Amino acid sequence: MSASDPYELLISLGLAVAQIYRPNPCQEQACAELLATLDGSSLASDVVRPAIDDALRQAEDSMKRTAALMQKMRALRNRSVTINRLPSELLADIFWRISSPTVIARLISLTHVCTHWRAVALDDARLWATVWIECDPESDTLQTSCVPRMTEYLRRSRSHPLFVNIGHLPQSSMLACIETLQAHLHRIQTFWLQTETVDQMLHCLTRLRTAAVRLEDLRLEVDPFESDDSDSEASSVSPFQSHACDLFGGHTPLLRSLYLSEVSNLSIPTTLRNLRHFTLVRQTMPITHMDAFLDVLEIALVLRPCP
């Protein structure tokens, strides 16, 4: 069929569908009467089954063809909706503005609206570059799904710089997330890690040895309000006491913001010359370690007041 007026094409489509799929009461009645006449108990199975199976296959094939045609018609109808006529870049920007990293279902639901929305969302790596892994302490749902979800987000974000937040997870799930990140440390731009104890923080940090060449914002926080009394002794030992220089291989050339909580001793690498903001919270630094703190101030020559 040659291209012509779209309205004429729609009329032709409607007529073609009506001719193929219009109800045929006579044929339907004839099939119903034949089925009612046949008595399965009086016929041998080797006679009934092949005939009925063949009829079922024909009916199923017809249903599949109908379903495929209906899917194409729904897609055409969806593409005609005003919002779907926007450029894909603009629609993706709308998705970006309404999505929230802390509300997982919001972004996922966008991919389930229609084929066009799913294609646009999956094509925009920026939408998947914020990996926010937290769970409600009273629910273990996310604890079991955090690694598969992180893996899928990392795949969909392709080579886009990452914003990664990990917190409120049991140690096994947290370490599994850290291991999943290993191949992507080079593209992390913001990394926030919150643990319940310093010991848990130490286990995570000792696994972060690959250079983070894009890292600009690093936040490492031990939440004392989540710690058990049994961990009080472990929390007096700083994770930076002997491992700080190994963190990201000591190579974070773009680091601009560093936030540390529950720190009692510092061993800061000498690659922080671009550091703008340096925050210590709930630290218990003894006077004998003040030299290390002053060394940071000497290295970071462009520190600025925090906003």
Secondary structure, DSSP 8 states (H G I E B T S, - for coil): -----HHHHHHHHHHHHHHHHS--HHHHHHHHHHHHH--GGGS-HHHHHHHHHHHHHHHHHHHHHHHHHHHHHHHHHHHTSGGGGS-HHHHHHHHHHH--TT-HHHHHHHTTS-HHHHHHHHH-GGGG-EEEE---TT--HHHHHHHHHHHHHHHHTTTS-EEEEEES--HHHHHHHHHHHGGGGGGEEEEEEEESSHHHHHHHHTT--S--TT--EEEEEE-GGG--GGGTTGGGS-TTTTTGGGGGGG--TT--EEEEES-S-----S--TT--EEEEES----GGGHHHHHHHHHH-TT-----
